Amino acid sequence: MKFTVKMGKDESEAFKNFMGELRPDNVTEDDFIRTIFYKGVEKFQEELMDNMKTYLAENQDGIDASAIEALGSDASALYGAMPEEQSPIEVIE
């Protein structure tokens, strides 16, 4: 998969300076950019989880009324009221 990011002249120059200063000599530009991308994705996922946990904590009454259940403190385990055997979603591995 290939991503293209369009940057303005100032952004492009700033990114080149950033890479020039911080990229280790033994790391290719592609690997360095890939690392930055994945670190950004990880940070984004952490923020989403934090926001979801905050939302669940602040809106527990509405969530209880909608029959969605978060098991324990693990907000990543969300379940609806529909049992798995009746679920219209098929999981293909």
C-alpha positions as CSV (number, residue, x, y, z in Angstrom):
1,M,0.0,0.0,0.0
2,K,1.3,3.5,-0.8
3,F,0.2,6.7,0.8
4,T,0.8,10.2,-0.7
5,V,0.7,13.2,1.5
6,K,0.5,16.6,-0.1
7,M,2.3,19.3,1.8
8,G,2.8,22.9,1.2
9,K,6.3,24.3,0.6
10,D,6.8,25.2,4.2
11,E,5.5,21.9,5.5
12,S,7.6,20.0,3.1
13,E,10.8,21.9,4.1
14,A,10.0,21.5,7.8
15,F,9.5,17.7,7.3
16,K,12.8,17.4,5.4
17,N,14.6,19.3,8.2
18,F,12.9,17.1,10.8
19,M,14.0,13.9,9.0
20,G,17.5,15.3,8.5
21,E,17.9,16.0,12.2
22,L,16.2,13.0,13.7
23,R,16.5,10.0,11.3
24,P,19.3,7.6,12.4
25,D,21.9,7.0,9.7
26,N,21.2,3.2,9.7
27,V,17.4,3.8,9.0
28,T,16.1,4.4,5.5
29,E,13.8,7.3,4.8
30,D,11.0,4.8,4.0
31,D,11.5,3.0,7.3
32,F,11.6,6.2,9.2
33,I,8.4,7.5,7.6
34,R,6.7,4.1,8.2
35,T,7.7,4.3,11.9
36,I,6.3,7.8,12.2
37,F,3.1,6.7,10.6
38,Y,2.6,3.7,12.8
39,K,3.5,5.7,16.0
40,G,0.8,8.2,14.9
41,V,-1.7,5.4,14.4
42,E,-0.9,3.9,17.8
43,K,-1.4,7.4,19.4
44,F,-4.7,7.9,17.5
45,Q,-5.9,4.5,18.8
46,E,-5.0,5.4,22.4
47,E,-6.9,8.7,22.1
48,L,-9.9,6.9,20.7
49,M,-9.9,4.4,23.5
50,D,-9.5,7.2,26.1
51,N,-12.4,9.0,24.5
52,M,-14.5,5.9,24.4
53,K,-13.8,5.1,28.1
54,T,-14.7,8.7,29.0
55,Y,-17.9,8.6,27.0
56,L,-18.8,5.2,28.6
57,A,-18.2,6.6,32.1
58,E,-20.1,9.8,31.5
59,N,-23.1,8.2,29.7
60,Q,-23.5,4.9,31.6
61,D,-27.2,5.4,32.1
62,G,-27.9,5.8,28.4
63,I,-25.7,2.9,27.6
64,D,-27.5,0.7,30.1
65,A,-30.8,1.7,28.5
66,S,-29.5,0.7,25.1
67,A,-28.4,-2.8,26.2
68,I,-24.8,-2.2,25.2
69,E,-22.4,-3.7,27.7
70,A,-18.8,-2.9,28.4
71,L,-17.3,-5.7,30.3
72,G,-15.2,-4.6,33.3
73,S,-12.7,-1.8,32.7
74,D,-11.9,-3.1,29.2
75,A,-13.8,-0.7,27.1
76,S,-12.6,-2.5,24.0
77,A,-15.0,-5.4,24.7
78,L,-18.4,-4.0,23.7
79,Y,-21.3,-6.3,23.2
80,G,-24.8,-5.6,22.0
81,A,-28.0,-7.3,23.2
82,M,-28.1,-9.6,20.2
83,P,-26.7,-13.0,20.9
84,E,-23.8,-14.1,18.6
85,E,-25.8,-16.9,17.0
86,Q,-28.4,-14.4,15.8
87,S,-25.9,-11.8,14.6
88,P,-26.4,-10.7,11.0
89,I,-22.6,-10.2,10.7
90,E,-20.6,-13.2,9.5
91,V,-16.9,-13.3,10.7
92,I,-14.6,-14.8,8.0
93,E,-11.1,-15.6,9.0
